[in-house]
Amino acid sequence: MKLELYYAPKTCALVPYATLTEAGADFTVHNMNSRSGALKTPEYLRLNPKHKVPVLVIDGEPLTENVAIQIFIHRTFPQTKLLPQDPKQEIKAISLMAWFASTIHPHLTPNARPENYCDLPGSADAVKRAGNKLLFEDFRIAEDLLSGREFFFDHFTAPDAYFFWCFRRAITFKLDLSQFPNCRAFVERLQQRPSLQKVLAHEQAVEAEFTRTAQPLN
């Protein structure tokens, strides 16, 4: 099986990079600069007309959307147990990832691209405040779910990788997240995992290369 991951720094493409690494999968990474227009070229739009990452190309067939990609990785590498083995817990894990994808992720975006939500001059700060109010409500729920727990389930699973990206992305926006100590401790723990260390090192190297070649990256 040939696996190719289309990845961009700071994006949620971190999630399949981490879980593929956890699974010991052999995969090729295509580094994309999401701020340079690389995701809107005719070539990339043929691969993914949604002009987003991640895309996991499986024997030439593209698969998009993180929840679906995580389920595929779990089913292809079941020994890694990237989802809980108990059917009820597995469904709960998929539900949790769907919440990250459909709610937390969109509430992060106003910090990066406020102009996508309102194009009135001087509206950026108001857009960010509105988005962050919703984001902090999300993090309060996650804070309670992580109370007294190392992971969301009994061991590391794909939802952990996804929430790691969500909360770490909020950290990069320099938000005051002091009211979420469980979430902060969770991110600090996961940063010690070899899979996360590998993707973070890759992110740093790719950002440095994009900067060196004068391609702007937020």
Beta strands, then each sheet from edge to edge (+ up, - down):
strand 1: 3-7
strand 2: 27-31
strand 3: 55-58
strand 4: 61-64
sheet 1: 2+ 1+ 3- 4+
end
